[in-house]
Amino acid sequence: MIDKVITVSACVFLLGVISFALSIVNLQFKFMSFLGDYKSIFDYTAMGLGLVVCVVASQIKKKKKDPDA
């Protein structure tokens, strides 16, 4: 279960990074055009939330593997 959470959060983070990188060169994903002016907020939120969830889930997985540490 934790592995799936890490995978999904990594994908969300990667989507945010790619979308942000494309916006630097004035491109965007077609399916994200409905966001309009809020696209940059989505980019930052996806990167931040994806990174935080990935780190927290990784720490939980690490604690489950070695509870004495």
Order of alpha helices (4+ residues) and beta strands (2+ residues): alpha-alpha
